[in-house]
């Protein structure tokens, strides 16, 4: 052990070199003590579970969500633990970490060693992961549970939705990379195969032609611009124009989109070379239904 060097990547005014075994043990003990004292100073109110879907709330004069994130990001910054700082720029940024991961009190008191005493979403069974997300995203998860991805237990919510990635995002759905991670090996290995499936040219990150999510994640309510951030059909099945026809007949307003019309960026006049389909026009939807059945069979 003689000549052992310890480098924590911290600047304390001098480096630790040639640390004898007894001093190394003392150093590690003190390090653990420092973490324990820091965690203890939080008190139980500073690092405990706030409840399902917990968001930024005021606890004891502190903004709990912000305070808890600060505690977590002391380590989870890519240096001492996996980097989750992208969370601060994502859609869940106002949620407290403990809303999904459970109480971090013991985790912090343990110094975070080994990822113990905390709920790790990536380590959950797919069903358990869905139940966690379902507390806030019930409509989407209920739809997803009808999908082959769920019934065959090949995918869970974090498989596509990395809540820690933030603006940096997971593999992009815009250029189809998110879907092709799995489906490239399932018959969609090149543009020719994709075009044969979609009957459209392949330009997902340009005109959005043949973008998987345009046809397989249809808005559940309304159509056209403004529906990008509403709930989408997470069964990942295509939606036949018959859905819009039935809505028109029932007097539903606005008429819901289908996989052929009513999708922002598709056949809405935004691409000059593509025909425009009005989802509110019953005759147009009838023609699209006939084309849909010719390509994919009856629903």
SVG drawing of the C-alpha trace seen along z (x, -y; Angstrom):
<svg xmlns="http://www.w3.org/2000/svg" viewBox="-74 -31 79 42">
<polyline fill="none" stroke="black" stroke-width="0.4" points="0.0,0.0 3.0,-2.3 3.0,-5.0 -0.8,-4.8 -2.2,-8.0 -5.8,-9.2 -7.2,-11.8 -10.8,-12.8 -10.8,-15.5 -11.2,-18.2 -9.0,-21.1 -8.1,-21.3 -5.0,-23.5 -2.7,-20.4 -2.9,-16.9 -3.0,-13.7 -0.1,-11.4 1.7,-8.5 -1.1,-7.9 -0.3,-5.2 -3.0,-2.6 -4.0,-4.0 -4.3,-7.5 -6.3,-6.3 -8.8,-4.7 -9.0,-7.9 -9.6,-9.9 -12.4,-7.6 -14.1,-7.6 -14.0,-11.4 -15.4,-11.6 -18.3,-9.4 -18.8,-11.5 -18.9,-14.7 -21.6,-13.3 -23.6,-12.0 -23.4,-15.4 -24.4,-17.3 -27.4,-15.0 -28.4,-15.2 -28.4,-19.0 -31.2,-18.7 -33.6,-17.3 -36.4,-15.0 -38.3,-17.9 -35.5,-18.6 -35.3,-15.2 -38.4,-13.1 -41.2,-12.0 -43.8,-14.6 -46.3,-12.4 -47.4,-11.2 -46.7,-13.7 -45.1,-16.0 -44.2,-19.3 -42.5,-22.5 -44.2,-23.1 -43.4,-25.2 -42.2,-23.2 -41.0,-24.9 -40.2,-28.1 -38.3,-26.3 -39.3,-25.7 -39.2,-21.9 -38.9,-20.9 -36.0,-23.3 -34.3,-22.4 -34.5,-18.7 -33.2,-19.0 -30.2,-21.1 -29.5,-18.3 -29.7,-15.6 -27.6,-17.6 -24.7,-17.9 -23.8,-14.4 -25.9,-13.7 -23.9,-16.1 -21.8,-13.5 -18.9,-13.7 -19.9,-11.6 -23.1,-10.0 -24.9,-9.9 -25.6,-13.3 -29.3,-14.3 -28.8,-18.0 -30.8,-18.0 -33.8,-17.4 -33.8,-21.2 -34.6,-22.0 -37.2,-19.3 -41.0,-19.2 -40.8,-17.6 -38.5,-20.4 -41.1,-21.5 -41.4,-18.1 -39.6,-17.1 -37.2,-14.2 -38.8,-12.3 -42.2,-12.4 -40.9,-9.6 -37.9,-8.2 -39.4,-8.1 -37.8,-9.3 -34.1,-10.2 -33.5,-10.7 -31.7,-7.3 -30.1,-7.5 -28.4,-10.8 -27.5,-9.7 -25.8,-6.7 -23.8,-9.0 -25.5,-7.6 -23.3,-4.6 -24.2,-1.9 -27.5,-3.7 -29.1,-2.2 -32.2,-3.3 -33.8,-5.0 -36.2,-3.9 -34.4,-3.5 -36.9,-3.7 -34.5,-1.8 -34.4,1.0 -38.2,1.4 -40.2,4.1 -42.0,2.6 -45.4,2.9 -44.1,1.2 -42.7,-1.6 -46.0,-2.1 -47.9,-2.3 -45.5,-5.0 -46.1,-7.1 -49.8,-6.4 -50.3,-8.4 -49.9,-11.6 -50.1,-10.3 -53.2,-8.1 -54.6,-8.6 -51.3,-8.0 -50.3,-4.9 -53.8,-3.4 -53.4,-3.7 -49.9,-2.3 -51.1,0.8 -53.0,1.8 -49.9,1.8 -47.8,4.8 -44.8,3.1 -46.6,3.4 -48.3,6.7 -45.1,8.4 -43.1,6.6 -40.5,5.3 -40.7,1.6 -41.6,-0.6 -42.2,-4.3 -38.5,-5.3 -37.5,-3.4 -38.7,-6.3 -39.2,-9.1 -35.9,-10.0 -37.2,-12.5 -33.6,-13.3 -32.5,-14.2 -34.3,-17.5 -33.8,-19.6 -30.9,-17.4 -33.5,-14.7 -33.4,-10.9 -32.8,-9.5 -34.9,-11.7 -38.4,-10.8 -38.2,-13.5 -35.6,-11.6 -37.1,-8.2 -34.0,-7.2 -36.0,-6.5 -38.1,-3.9 -35.4,-2.5 -33.3,-1.5 -35.5,1.6 -37.4,1.6 -34.4,1.3 -33.8,5.0 -37.5,5.7 -37.9,5.0 -37.2,1.3 -33.4,1.4 -33.5,-1.1 -35.5,-3.8 -37.0,-1.5 -38.5,0.7 -39.9,-2.3 -41.4,-3.8 -43.0,-0.5 -44.7,-0.6 -45.8,-4.2 -46.4,-4.8 -44.7,-8.1 -41.2,-9.4 -38.8,-9.2 -37.9,-12.6 -38.8,-12.5 -36.7,-15.4 -37.4,-17.6 -41.0,-17.6 -41.9,-15.0 -42.9,-12.5 -42.7,-8.9 -42.0,-10.2 -43.2,-7.3 -44.9,-9.4 -47.0,-11.4 -49.1,-8.3 -48.6,-6.3 -49.0,-9.0 -52.1,-10.8 -53.6,-13.5 -56.5,-12.3 -58.3,-15.6 -58.5,-18.2 -56.4,-18.4 -53.8,-20.6 -51.5,-23.2 -51.5,-23.4 -52.0,-19.7 -48.3,-18.9 -48.4,-19.1 -51.7,-17.4 -52.3,-13.8 -51.5,-11.4 -52.6,-7.9 -50.0,-5.7 -51.3,-2.4 -49.0,-3.2 -51.6,-1.9 -52.5,-3.9 -55.9,-5.6 -58.1,-5.1 -60.1,-8.1 -63.2,-6.2 -62.6,-7.7 -63.1,-11.3 -66.1,-10.2 -67.8,-8.8 -67.0,-12.0 -68.5,-14.2 -71.6,-12.1 -71.9,-12.4 -71.4,-16.2 -68.1,-16.2 -66.3,-19.5 -63.4,-19.8 -63.2,-16.7 -60.3,-14.5 -57.4,-13.8 -56.6,-10.5 -53.4,-9.1 -54.1,-10.6 -55.5,-14.0 -55.6,-16.6 -51.9,-16.1 -49.9,-19.3 -47.2,-19.3 -48.9,-16.6 -51.2,-17.3 -52.2,-20.7 -50.7,-23.0 -47.3,-23.3 -45.6,-21.2 -46.2,-22.7 -45.7,-19.4 -48.2,-17.4 -52.0,-17.4 -54.1,-19.1 -56.7,-16.9 -59.3,-18.6 -60.2,-16.4 -63.4,-18.3 -64.6,-17.3 -66.5,-14.0 -66.1,-13.3 -62.4,-13.7 -62.3,-11.4 -64.3,-8.8 -61.8,-8.9 -58.9,-8.6 -60.7,-5.6 -60.9,-3.8 -57.1,-4.4 -56.3,-3.4 -58.1,-0.1 -56.4,0.5 -53.0,0.1 -53.5,1.6 -56.7,3.6 -60.0,3.0 -59.7,1.7"/>
</svg>
